[in-house]
Each structure stands twice: as C-alpha cells, then as structure tokens.
Amino acid sequence: MRRLRLAKVSPNVPLAVLDALSRSVLPLRAKGDLAGAEALLREALQAQREMLGNTHPSTHTSVNNLGLLRWAKGDLVSAEELLRE
C-alpha cells in the first residue's frame, strides 16, 4: 500500500488539499486498516494544526475523527482525551 507522506507542509497548500488528506483515511478504515488510517490521520492533523491552527473547523473535524478512530481501536483513554479537546 502506498502512503502519502508530508515532509514539510508548504504555506501555499490549499485548504481543500488538507481536507482531502484528512478524508483519505476513509478507505483504509473501511478495509479495517485502523493502524494505517490512524497514521495518515495523525499526519493530516499535524499539517492542519501547522497551517490552520487549533481553532479552525477543519482541525476540529480531524481531531474528532482521530478520537473516533482510536475509540474504534479500543484505545478509550486516548480517544477521550482527543474528544475533550
């Protein structure tokens, strides 16, 4: 499987690209690759935090998605921490 890696996020990356990166975890999750989905979502979230900040709605959506993914993996403590952000 090919993974997308962001070496360094450019300040010129459009919001749509960051949102698409965040949504790209859906096929991995659907296939049951929760570890792969989590790694990609963590990467997308980091990029969103760097580019958009912690208060942007897209960042909030990714935090929520990561929390729900960790909940699905059974990591309830980590999931709760994220979902309370």
N, C-alpha and C positions, 0 to 999 in steps of 0.2 A: 504494500500500500504506500502511496506517495503522501508525504506530509508537507504541508505548507509551513515554512519557517520564515519568520520576520527577523532578519539580522538586525536591522535598525529601521524604525518607522520614520519615514520622511514627514516633515510637517505639511507636505503638499498632498498627502493621501486623503482622498475624498471620504466623507462620512459613509457613503454607500459602500465603499470597499471595506471599511471597518465592520459595517453591519453584515456584509456578505461573508466576511471571515467568521464572524460570530455564528451566523446561520449554517456555515459549512459543517458544523458538528452534527447536524441532524441525521445525515445518512450513516455516520459512524455509530451514533446512538441506536438508530433503528436496527443496525446489524448486530447490536449487542457489544460493540467495542467501546465500553464505557471508559476504559483507561485512555484509549486514543482520543475519544471525544473530550475527555477532561483535559488532556494535554493541549489540544488545539484551542479549547475554550479559555484555558488559563493564558495562553499566548495572546488570544484576541483581547481578553480583558486587560492584560498588561498594556497592549497597544492603545486601547481605548482610554485607559487611565492617563497614559502619557500624552495622548493627543487631545482628549476631550475633557479630562479631569474627572474627579469622583462624583460630581453632581449632575453630569449630563444624563439625560434619559436613556441613551444607548448603553452607557456604562452601567446604569442601574439594571437594565434588562439582562446584560451579561452576568452581573453579579447574581441576580436571581436565577438565571439558567444554570450557572455553576453550582449554586446551592442546591437546586433541584436534582442536578446530576449526581452530586455527592450523596444526597438523600437516597437516590435510586441505587447507589453502590453500597448503601448501608452505613456510610460514614456520617452518622447523625449529628455528632458534636460539631464537626467542621461545617456541615450543612446549616446547622442552626446559627453558627457564627456568621456565615455569609448572609443568611436570610434576615438577620437582625441588623445588618449594615444599613 
